Amino acid sequence: MAFDGIVTAAVARELDKACKMGKIEKIYQPDKDELIFHVHTPNGNLKLYLSSNPNHPGAYLVPQSPLNPQEPGSFCMLLRKHLLSSRISSIVQKDSERIMEILLETRDEMGFRTNKKIILEIMGKHSNICLVDLERDRIIDVIKRVPLDVSRERQLLPGLPYEYPPTQGKVPFYSLTLQLMDKISASDDSAKHILESIQGISPVIAYEISRLGHTAAMLEWFQSLIQKLDQSELSPRVYLDQEGAPVDFHVIPLSKYDGLTTIPFMTASEAIGYYYTNRASTDRLRQKSAGLQKSVSAALKKNSLKQKRISEDLQLAAEAEIYRLYGELLTANLHLLKPETTIVSLTNYYNGEVMEIPLDKRLTPVQNAQTYYKKYAKSKRTIQEKNRMLIETQSEYEYLLSVMAFLEITRDPTVIDSIREELVETGYLRSKKTPISKKKGKVLPFRYSTSDGFSVLVGRNNKENDEITFHIAQRNDLWFHAKDYHGAHVVLMLDGKDATLTAIGEAAEIAAFHSKGQSADKIPVDFTRIRFVKKPQGSQPGKCIYTDQQTLYVKPRVPVSTGSS
């Protein structure tokens, strides 16, 4: 997370310019550690978002407010009492620290003008929002109170004087001199020493500075930074990984992320908003998916053990062929058997070897032969049953692998919900006490468009695979699936036209992308007519067999044109 002193400085300047002399008309508290201020300014209405959430602390302008609870929180009510109709006189940064102060002109109960201040501390798990009365220099209240039993060094409680967090001996980067830089950069591990000596510097910035090598260049870097901050000549950007998930953001270029995709923004607020919104979506997606992946992994492990036990039982049953031979030899040599014999040596007429056959002395020779025939018949039934069970278990294992593949490749939370429903319906998960609302509507297959205008449907789970393949598609439409990879069924909708080579190639690329092989350079994709795709009776969702296929080797790609089916 890059909300360091530099980003704080940029945001404070940006918010000060946008909100200065703005009137606070509404205050909301969408979550326990988040606030939204509706600010009326000469240039329009703005929504100022403040957060002390450990996962996304900060301040920036948002285009729209999050959903608010029906009942406002106590801190929200207190802010409304003290700050509604107040004006923002300025928004400043404390030194070069991750602390932002919003100075407010308001009126007390008697109508007299008074000054208050909101202090936002952007410090990870210690982030907080304080309302301070400047006239009395006392805390009015705090969004997260810090009593003595939580911190002996610094309490944040109503009625106490507000104290800034300790500086730990760090120097604001505004105050750096050549002598200070000489002292800071003298350490062998300059990046670590810079981080421990300069206020508001994040590890990634310490790395950037340490690469400059000598003191003069480091000082010049900071001087150039301050000039850019003062003149608003920054370049806010968000860095994305290969999957398009946000990795970091900043208001200056970071060489650490050279090679990653970047998205530039006009303002720091836009960059921060994009980063946190999309990172939160990614985090929520991972959280929703993680529980299901754990359940599916457990089911796969259980299934694998079941296959092992069945295979062992089959091996034991296969060894029971000897019982048939014992029965045959005993039947052919009944005249040689004597009553109450416990073992008999007979010649195996298949290979001429002498075999010793155990006998039950309580049974007659005929009964001993019948006992071995019964054991053999039972073993044959066991082999048939175990083979059937093994096929079913292997099919179940393949189904679970396909579910895991969808969980790993999906980027849509609604798809995860539909996969959960599928697992409940197939008995791998218990249904929640609160049933899934029927008003939500059906999750529809995803639709792409080829560059020459053909529609392509993609199943986003096994149930959708069955739906598009066996209910939506027509007999002559083309069906695609990544060969040897678990993934989506993809249908190229022809609508009575002849498929173009372009459409076939792009549909194959889509099928490759929506499979476990999406990170490979090239993978094989089979395609055939829908009429050659069959579903085995009683098989798991998504299971099918197909014939008359052709194979293309294509590179997985994200299609440009998308839409909802």
C-alpha positions as CSV (number, residue, x, y, z in Angstrom):
1,M,0.0,0.0,0.0
2,A,1.6,3.3,-1.2
3,F,-0.4,5.9,0.9
4,D,2.8,7.3,2.2
5,G,3.8,10.9,3.0
6,I,4.3,11.8,-0.6
7,V,0.8,10.6,-1.6
8,T,-0.6,12.3,1.5
9,A,1.0,15.6,0.4
10,A,-0.4,15.3,-3.1
11,V,-3.9,14.4,-1.9
12,A,-3.9,17.2,0.7
13,R,-3.1,19.8,-1.9
14,E,-5.6,18.3,-4.3
15,L,-8.4,18.2,-1.7
16,D,-7.5,21.7,-0.4
17,K,-7.8,23.1,-3.9
18,A,-11.1,21.3,-4.6
19,C,-12.9,21.7,-1.2
20,K,-11.6,25.0,0.1
21,M,-14.5,27.1,1.5
22,G,-16.8,24.3,0.7
23,K,-19.9,23.8,2.9
24,I,-20.5,20.5,4.5
25,E,-24.1,19.7,3.8
26,K,-24.4,16.0,4.6
27,I,-22.4,13.5,6.6
28,Y,-22.7,9.7,6.4
29,Q,-20.9,6.7,7.9
30,P,-21.2,3.8,5.5
31,D,-19.1,1.6,7.7
32,K,-17.8,1.7,11.2
33,D,-14.4,3.2,10.1
34,E,-15.5,5.2,7.0
35,L,-17.0,8.7,6.5
36,I,-18.5,10.5,3.6
37,F,-18.9,14.3,3.6
38,H,-21.1,15.9,0.9
39,V,-19.4,19.3,0.3
40,H,-21.0,22.1,-1.7
41,T,-18.4,24.2,-3.5
42,P,-18.6,27.0,-6.1
43,N,-17.5,24.5,-8.7
44,G,-20.1,21.8,-7.8
45,N,-20.9,19.2,-5.2
46,L,-18.2,16.9,-4.1
47,K,-18.1,13.7,-2.0
48,L,-15.1,13.6,0.3
49,Y,-14.3,10.1,1.5
50,L,-12.3,9.5,4.7
51,S,-11.3,6.0,5.9
52,S,-9.5,4.6,8.9
53,N,-10.0,1.0,7.7
54,P,-6.7,-0.9,8.2
55,N,-7.0,-2.4,4.7
56,H,-7.7,0.9,2.8
57,P,-7.0,4.0,5.0
58,G,-6.9,7.4,3.3
59,A,-8.8,10.4,2.0
60,Y,-9.9,11.1,-1.6
61,L,-12.9,12.3,-3.6
62,V,-15.4,9.6,-4.8
63,P,-17.9,9.9,-7.7
64,Q,-20.7,8.3,-5.7
65,S,-21.4,7.4,-2.1
66,P,-21.4,3.8,-0.9
67,L,-24.6,2.4,0.6
68,N,-25.4,3.8,4.0
69,P,-26.9,2.0,7.0
70,Q,-30.5,2.8,7.9
71,E,-29.4,3.9,11.4
72,P,-26.4,6.3,11.5
73,G,-23.6,5.4,13.9
74,S,-22.9,7.4,17.1
75,F,-19.8,9.1,15.7
76,C,-21.7,10.1,12.6
77,M,-24.4,11.7,14.7
78,L,-21.8,13.6,16.7
79,L,-20.2,14.9,13.5
80,R,-23.6,16.0,12.2
81,K,-24.2,17.9,15.4
82,H,-20.8,19.7,15.3
83,L,-20.0,20.0,11.6
84,L,-23.2,20.3,9.5
85,S,-23.1,23.7,7.7
86,S,-19.5,24.2,8.6
87,R,-17.0,25.4,6.0
88,I,-13.7,23.9,5.1
89,S,-11.0,26.6,5.5
90,S,-8.1,24.4,4.5
91,I,-6.8,20.8,4.2
92,V,-3.2,20.4,5.0
93,Q,-0.6,17.7,5.7
94,K,1.2,17.5,9.1
95,D,4.9,18.0,8.2
96,S,5.6,15.2,5.7
97,E,3.8,12.6,7.8
98,R,0.8,10.4,6.8
99,I,-1.5,12.8,8.7
100,M,-4.1,15.0,7.1
101,E,-5.9,17.8,8.8
102,I,-9.2,19.4,7.7
103,L,-9.6,22.8,9.4
104,L,-13.3,23.8,9.8
105,E,-15.1,27.0,10.6
106,T,-18.4,26.3,12.4
107,R,-20.7,27.7,15.0
108,D,-21.5,26.4,18.5
109,E,-24.9,26.0,20.2
110,M,-25.0,29.7,21.0
111,G,-24.3,30.7,17.4
112,F,-20.7,31.9,18.1
113,R,-18.1,31.2,15.5
114,T,-15.6,28.5,16.5
115,N,-12.9,26.4,14.9
116,K,-12.7,22.6,14.8
117,K,-10.4,20.2,13.1
118,I,-10.7,16.7,11.7
119,I,-7.4,14.8,11.9
120,L,-7.0,11.7,9.7
121,E,-4.1,9.4,10.7
122,I,-3.3,7.1,7.8
123,M,-1.2,4.5,9.6
124,G,-2.3,1.0,8.6
125,K,-3.9,-0.8,11.5
126,H,-3.4,2.3,13.7
127,S,-5.4,4.6,11.3
128,N,-7.9,6.8,13.0
129,I,-10.1,9.9,12.6
130,C,-10.3,12.5,15.3
131,L,-12.6,15.5,15.8
132,V,-10.7,18.2,17.8
133,D,-12.0,21.4,19.3
134,L,-9.2,24.0,18.5
135,E,-10.6,26.5,21.1
136,R,-10.1,24.2,24.0
137,D,-7.4,22.0,22.3
138,R,-9.4,18.9,23.3
139,I,-10.6,15.8,21.5
140,I,-14.4,15.9,21.0
141,D,-14.5,12.2,19.9
142,V,-12.6,9.6,17.9
143,I,-13.9,7.1,15.4
144,K,-11.8,4.4,17.1
145,R,-11.2,5.2,20.8
146,V,-7.8,4.2,22.2
147,P,-7.9,3.8,26.0
148,L,-5.1,3.2,28.4
149,D,-5.3,-0.6,28.3
150,V,-4.8,-0.4,24.5
151,S,-1.9,2.0,24.5
152,R,0.1,3.4,27.5
153,E,2.0,5.8,25.2
154,R,-0.9,7.7,23.6
155,Q,-4.6,7.6,24.4
156,L,-7.3,9.0,22.1
157,L,-10.4,9.6,24.1
158,P,-13.0,12.4,24.4
159,G,-11.8,15.3,26.6
160,L,-8.1,14.5,26.3
161,P,-5.6,16.9,24.6
162,Y,-4.8,15.6,21.1
163,E,-1.2,14.5,20.8
164,Y,0.4,13.7,17.4
165,P,2.0,10.2,17.0
166,P,5.7,10.2,17.9
167,T,8.0,11.1,15.1
168,Q,10.6,8.4,16.1
169,G,13.3,10.9,15.3
170,K,12.5,11.0,11.6
171,V,13.1,14.2,9.5
172,P,10.4,15.6,7.2
173,F,11.6,15.5,3.6
174,Y,10.8,19.2,3.4
175,S,13.6,19.9,5.9
176,L,16.3,17.8,4.3
177,T,19.8,19.4,3.8
178,L,23.0,18.1,2.2
179,Q,24.5,17.5,5.6
180,L,21.4,15.4,6.7
181,M,21.5,13.4,3.5
182,D,25.2,12.7,4.0
183,K,24.4,11.3,7.4
184,I,21.4,9.3,6.2
185,S,23.1,7.8,3.2
186,A,26.3,6.8,5.1
187,S,24.8,3.4,6.1
188,D,25.7,0.2,4.2
189,D,22.0,-0.5,3.8
190,S,21.0,2.9,2.6
191,A,17.4,2.0,1.7
192,K,16.7,0.7,5.2
193,H,18.4,3.8,6.7
194,I,16.5,6.2,4.5
195,L,13.2,4.5,5.6
196,E,14.2,4.8,9.2
197,S,15.4,8.4,9.0
198,I,13.0,10.3,6.6
199,Q,9.4,11.0,7.6
200,G,6.6,9.7,5.4
201,I,8.8,7.5,3.2
202,S,7.5,4.1,2.1
203,P,9.8,1.1,1.4
204,V,9.3,1.5,-2.4
205,I,10.3,5.2,-2.2
206,A,13.4,4.3,-0.1
207,Y,14.3,1.8,-2.8
208,E,13.9,4.5,-5.5
209,I,16.2,6.9,-3.6
210,S,18.9,4.4,-2.7
211,R,19.3,3.5,-6.4
212,L,20.6,7.1,-7.0
213,G,23.8,6.2,-5.3
214,H,25.2,9.6,-4.0
215,T,23.9,12.2,-1.6
216,A,23.6,15.2,-4.0
217,A,21.4,13.2,-6.4
218,M,19.2,12.1,-3.5
219,L,18.7,15.6,-2.3
220,E,18.0,16.8,-5.8
221,W,15.4,14.1,-6.1
222,F,13.6,15.4,-3.0
223,Q,13.9,19.0,-4.2
224,S,12.4,18.0,-7.6
225,L,9.6,16.2,-5.8
226,I,8.7,19.2,-3.6
227,Q,8.6,21.4,-6.7
228,K,6.3,18.9,-8.5
229,L,4.0,18.8,-5.4
230,D,3.9,22.6,-5.2
231,Q,3.1,23.0,-8.9
232,S,0.8,19.9,-9.1
233,E,3.0,18.4,-11.8
234,L,2.5,14.8,-10.7
235,S,1.5,11.7,-12.7
236,P,-0.9,9.5,-10.6
237,R,-1.0,5.9,-11.8
238,V,-2.0,2.4,-10.8
239,Y,0.1,-0.6,-11.5
240,L,-1.5,-3.9,-12.6
241,D,-0.3,-7.5,-12.5
242,Q,-0.6,-9.9,-15.4
243,E,-4.2,-10.8,-14.4
244,G,-5.2,-7.1,-14.4
245,A,-5.4,-6.9,-10.6
246,P,-4.0,-3.7,-9.0
247,V,-0.6,-4.1,-7.3
248,D,0.1,-0.6,-6.2
249,F,-0.5,3.1,-6.9
250,H,1.5,6.3,-6.5
251,V,1.7,9.9,-7.8
252,I,5.2,9.4,-9.2
253,P,6.7,6.7,-11.5
254,L,8.2,3.8,-9.6
255,S,11.0,1.9,-11.2
256,K,10.3,-1.2,-9.0
257,Y,7.3,-1.9,-11.2
258,D,8.9,-1.4,-14.6
259,G,7.3,-3.9,-16.9
260,L,3.9,-3.9,-15.3
261,T,0.9,-2.5,-17.0
262,T,0.1,1.0,-15.7
263,I,-3.1,3.1,-15.9
264,P,-2.5,6.9,-15.7
265,F,-5.0,9.2,-14.1
266,M,-5.6,12.9,-14.1
267,T,-5.9,13.2,-10.3
268,A,-4.7,11.3,-7.2
269,S,-8.2,10.7,-6.1
270,E,-9.1,8.9,-9.3
271,A,-6.0,6.7,-9.0
272,I,-6.6,5.9,-5.4
273,G,-10.3,5.2,-5.9
274,Y,-9.6,2.9,-8.8
275,Y,-6.9,1.0,-6.8
276,Y,-9.0,0.5,-3.7
277,T,-12.2,-0.3,-5.6
278,N,-10.6,-2.9,-7.8
279,R,-8.4,-4.3,-5.1
280,A,-11.4,-4.7,-2.8
281,S,-13.2,-6.5,-5.7
282,T,-10.2,-8.8,-6.1
283,D,-10.0,-9.4,-2.4
284,R,-13.7,-10.1,-2.1
285,L,-13.4,-12.4,-5.0
286,R,-10.5,-14.3,-3.4
287,Q,-12.3,-14.5,-0.1
288,K,-15.5,-15.8,-1.7
289,S,-13.6,-18.3,-3.8
290,A,-11.2,-19.4,-1.0
291,G,-13.9,-21.1,1.1
292,L,-15.3,-23.0,-1.9
293,Q,-11.8,-24.0,-3.1
294,K,-11.1,-25.4,0.4
295,S,-14.3,-27.4,0.3
296,V,-13.6,-28.7,-3.2
297,S,-10.0,-29.5,-2.3
298,A,-11.2,-31.6,0.7
299,A,-13.7,-33.4,-1.6
300,L,-10.9,-34.1,-4.1
301,K,-8.7,-35.5,-1.4
302,K,-11.6,-37.7,-0.1
303,N,-12.3,-38.8,-3.6
304,S,-8.7,-39.7,-4.2
305,L,-8.6,-41.8,-1.1
306,K,-11.8,-43.5,-2.2
307,Q,-10.3,-44.4,-5.6
308,K,-7.2,-45.8,-3.8
309,R,-9.3,-48.1,-1.6
310,I,-11.5,-49.3,-4.5
311,S,-8.3,-50.1,-6.5
312,E,-7.0,-52.1,-3.5
313,D,-10.3,-54.0,-3.2
314,L,-10.2,-54.7,-7.0
315,Q,-6.7,-56.0,-6.7
316,L,-7.7,-58.4,-3.9
317,A,-10.8,-59.5,-5.8
318,A,-8.7,-60.1,-8.9
319,E,-6.5,-62.5,-6.9
320,A,-9.6,-64.5,-6.1
321,E,-9.3,-66.3,-9.5
322,I,-7.6,-69.0,-7.5
323,Y,-10.9,-69.9,-5.9
324,R,-12.3,-71.0,-9.3
325,L,-9.3,-73.2,-9.9
326,Y,-9.6,-74.7,-6.4
327,G,-13.3,-75.5,-7.1
328,E,-12.5,-77.1,-10.5
329,L,-9.7,-79.3,-9.1
330,L,-11.7,-80.4,-6.1
331,T,-14.7,-81.3,-8.4
332,A,-12.5,-83.2,-10.8
333,N,-10.8,-85.2,-7.9
334,L,-13.7,-85.9,-5.6
335,H,-12.8,-89.6,-5.5
336,L,-9.4,-88.8,-4.1
337,L,-10.7,-86.7,-1.1
338,K,-11.1,-88.3,2.3
339,P,-13.5,-87.0,5.0
340,E,-12.1,-84.7,7.7
341,T,-9.0,-83.8,5.6
342,T,-7.7,-80.2,6.2
343,I,-5.4,-80.0,3.2
344,V,-5.1,-81.9,-0.1
345,S,-2.4,-82.0,-2.8
346,L,-3.7,-82.1,-6.3
347,T,-2.2,-81.7,-9.8
348,N,-3.2,-78.5,-11.7
349,Y,-4.1,-79.9,-15.1
350,Y,-3.5,-76.5,-16.7
351,N,0.3,-76.5,-16.0
352,G,1.1,-79.8,-14.4
353,E,2.1,-78.3,-11.0
354,V,1.0,-79.8,-7.7
355,M,-1.2,-77.5,-5.6
356,E,-2.0,-77.7,-1.9
357,I,-5.7,-76.8,-1.4
358,P,-7.0,-75.9,2.2
359,L,-10.2,-77.8,3.2
360,D,-12.7,-77.4,5.9
361,K,-12.8,-80.7,7.7
362,R,-16.4,-80.1,8.8
363,L,-17.6,-80.1,5.2
364,T,-17.9,-82.8,2.7
365,P,-15.6,-82.8,-0.4
366,V,-18.6,-81.5,-2.5
367,Q,-19.3,-78.8,0.0
368,N,-15.7,-77.6,0.0
369,A,-15.8,-77.4,-3.8
370,Q,-19.1,-75.4,-3.7
371,T,-17.6,-73.0,-1.0
372,Y,-14.7,-72.1,-3.4
373,Y,-17.1,-71.6,-6.3
374,K,-19.2,-69.3,-4.1
375,K,-16.1,-67.3,-3.1
376,Y,-15.2,-67.0,-6.7
377,A,-18.7,-65.9,-7.7
378,K,-18.7,-63.3,-4.9
379,S,-15.3,-62.0,-6.1
380,K,-16.7,-61.6,-9.6
381,R,-19.6,-59.6,-8.3
382,T,-17.2,-57.5,-6.2
383,I,-15.1,-56.8,-9.3
384,Q,-18.1,-55.7,-11.3
385,E,-19.4,-53.5,-8.5
386,K,-16.0,-52.0,-7.7
387,N,-15.3,-51.3,-11.4
388,R,-18.6,-49.5,-11.5
389,M,-17.8,-47.6,-8.3
390,L,-14.3,-46.7,-9.7
391,I,-15.8,-45.3,-12.9
392,E,-18.2,-43.2,-10.9
393,T,-15.5,-42.0,-8.5
394,Q,-13.2,-41.1,-11.4
395,S,-16.0,-39.2,-13.1
396,E,-16.7,-37.4,-9.8
397,Y,-13.0,-36.6,-9.5
398,E,-13.0,-35.1,-13.0
399,Y,-16.1,-33.1,-12.1
400,L,-14.5,-31.7,-9.0
401,L,-11.4,-30.8,-11.0
402,S,-13.6,-28.9,-13.4
403,V,-15.3,-27.0,-10.6
404,M,-11.8,-26.1,-9.2
405,A,-10.8,-24.9,-12.6
406,F,-13.8,-22.5,-12.8
407,L,-13.1,-21.2,-9.3
408,E,-9.5,-20.5,-10.2
409,I,-10.1,-18.7,-13.5
410,T,-13.3,-16.8,-12.8
411,R,-13.1,-13.0,-12.1
412,D,-16.8,-12.6,-11.4
413,P,-18.3,-12.8,-7.9
414,T,-21.7,-13.8,-9.3
415,V,-20.2,-16.8,-11.0
416,I,-18.8,-17.9,-7.6
417,D,-22.3,-17.7,-6.2
418,S,-23.6,-19.8,-9.0
419,I,-20.8,-22.4,-8.4
420,R,-21.8,-22.5,-4.7
421,E,-25.4,-23.2,-5.8
422,E,-24.2,-25.9,-8.1
423,L,-22.2,-27.6,-5.3
424,V,-25.2,-27.4,-3.0
425,E,-27.4,-29.0,-5.6
426,T,-24.9,-31.8,-6.3
427,G,-24.6,-32.5,-2.6
428,Y,-21.0,-31.3,-2.0
429,L,-22.1,-28.4,0.2
430,R,-24.8,-28.0,2.7
431,S,-27.5,-25.4,1.9
432,K,-27.3,-22.2,3.9
433,K,-30.1,-21.6,6.5
434,T,-31.2,-18.6,4.6
435,P,-32.0,-19.9,1.1
436,I,-30.7,-18.0,-1.9
437,S,-33.3,-15.5,-3.0
438,K,-35.2,-16.4,-6.2
439,K,-35.5,-12.7,-7.0
440,K,-31.8,-12.5,-7.9
441,G,-32.4,-13.8,-11.3
442,K,-30.5,-16.4,-13.3
443,V,-26.8,-15.9,-13.9
444,L,-26.6,-16.0,-17.7
445,P,-23.7,-17.4,-19.8
446,F,-21.2,-14.8,-20.9
447,R,-21.4,-13.5,-24.4
448,Y,-18.5,-12.3,-26.6
449,S,-18.6,-11.0,-30.2
450,T,-16.0,-11.9,-32.8
451,S,-14.5,-9.2,-35.0
452,D,-16.7,-10.2,-37.9
453,G,-20.0,-10.1,-35.9
454,F,-20.6,-13.7,-34.7
455,S,-21.9,-14.2,-31.1
456,V,-19.9,-16.5,-28.8
457,L,-21.4,-18.0,-25.7
458,V,-19.2,-19.1,-22.8
459,G,-20.3,-21.3,-19.8
460,R,-19.0,-19.9,-16.6
461,N,-19.7,-23.1,-14.6
462,N,-20.7,-26.7,-15.3
463,K,-24.4,-26.0,-15.2
464,E,-24.0,-23.2,-17.7
465,N,-21.8,-25.5,-19.8
466,D,-24.8,-27.9,-20.1
467,E,-27.2,-25.1,-20.7
468,I,-25.5,-23.5,-23.7
469,T,-24.4,-26.9,-25.2
470,F,-27.6,-28.9,-24.8
471,H,-30.4,-26.2,-24.6
472,I,-29.3,-23.0,-26.3
473,A,-27.1,-24.0,-29.1
474,Q,-28.5,-25.3,-32.5
475,R,-27.4,-28.5,-34.1
476,N,-25.1,-26.9,-36.6
477,D,-23.5,-24.3,-34.3
478,L,-19.8,-24.9,-33.5
479,W,-18.7,-26.2,-30.0
480,F,-15.2,-25.5,-28.6
481,H,-13.3,-26.8,-25.6
482,A,-9.7,-26.7,-24.6
483,K,-8.2,-30.1,-25.2
484,D,-6.7,-31.8,-22.1
485,Y,-7.7,-28.8,-19.9
486,H,-10.7,-28.2,-17.6
487,G,-12.6,-25.2,-18.7
488,A,-15.7,-23.7,-20.3
489,H,-17.8,-25.0,-23.1
490,V,-17.8,-22.3,-25.8
491,V,-20.4,-22.1,-28.6
492,L,-20.0,-20.1,-31.8
493,M,-23.6,-19.2,-32.7
494,L,-23.9,-19.3,-36.5
495,D,-27.7,-18.4,-37.0
496,G,-27.7,-20.4,-40.2
497,K,-24.6,-18.7,-41.6
498,D,-21.3,-20.4,-42.6
499,A,-18.6,-19.9,-40.0
500,T,-15.6,-17.8,-41.1
501,L,-12.0,-18.7,-40.3
502,T,-11.7,-15.5,-38.3
503,A,-14.7,-16.4,-36.1
504,I,-13.5,-20.0,-35.6
505,G,-10.0,-18.8,-34.6
506,E,-11.3,-16.2,-32.2
507,A,-13.8,-18.6,-30.6
508,A,-11.0,-21.1,-30.1
509,E,-8.9,-18.3,-28.4
510,I,-11.9,-17.6,-26.2
511,A,-12.1,-21.3,-25.2
512,A,-8.4,-21.3,-24.5
513,F,-8.7,-18.2,-22.3
514,H,-11.6,-19.7,-20.3
515,S,-9.6,-22.8,-19.3
516,K,-6.9,-23.9,-17.0
517,G,-4.5,-23.4,-19.8
518,Q,-5.1,-19.6,-20.0
519,S,-1.5,-18.8,-18.9
520,A,0.1,-21.0,-21.6
521,D,1.6,-19.6,-24.7
522,K,-0.4,-21.9,-27.0
523,I,-2.8,-24.7,-26.3
524,P,-4.9,-27.2,-28.4
525,V,-8.6,-26.5,-28.7
526,D,-11.0,-29.1,-30.1
527,F,-14.1,-27.9,-32.0
528,T,-17.0,-29.8,-33.6
529,R,-20.7,-29.4,-34.5
530,I,-23.1,-29.4,-31.6
531,R,-24.8,-32.5,-33.1
532,F,-21.7,-34.5,-32.4
533,V,-21.6,-33.5,-28.7
534,K,-23.5,-35.9,-26.4
535,K,-24.1,-36.1,-22.6
536,P,-23.8,-39.5,-21.0
537,Q,-26.9,-40.5,-19.1
538,G,-26.7,-39.7,-15.4
539,S,-23.4,-38.0,-15.7
540,Q,-22.3,-35.0,-13.6
541,P,-23.0,-31.4,-14.8
542,G,-20.6,-30.3,-17.5
543,K,-19.7,-33.9,-18.6
544,C,-20.0,-34.7,-22.3
545,I,-18.4,-36.7,-25.0
546,Y,-17.8,-35.6,-28.6
547,T,-16.7,-36.9,-32.0
548,D,-15.8,-35.6,-35.5
549,Q,-13.6,-32.9,-33.9
550,Q,-10.8,-30.8,-35.4
551,T,-8.0,-29.3,-33.3
552,L,-6.5,-25.8,-33.4
553,Y,-3.4,-24.6,-31.5
554,V,-4.2,-21.0,-30.4
555,K,-3.0,-18.4,-27.9
556,P,-5.5,-17.7,-25.1
557,R,-6.7,-14.1,-25.2
558,V,-9.1,-11.7,-23.6
559,P,-11.7,-10.7,-26.2
560,V,-12.2,-7.0,-26.8
561,S,-15.9,-7.0,-27.3
562,T,-18.1,-8.3,-24.5
563,G,-21.6,-8.2,-23.4
564,S,-24.2,-9.9,-21.3
565,S,-26.2,-12.7,-22.7
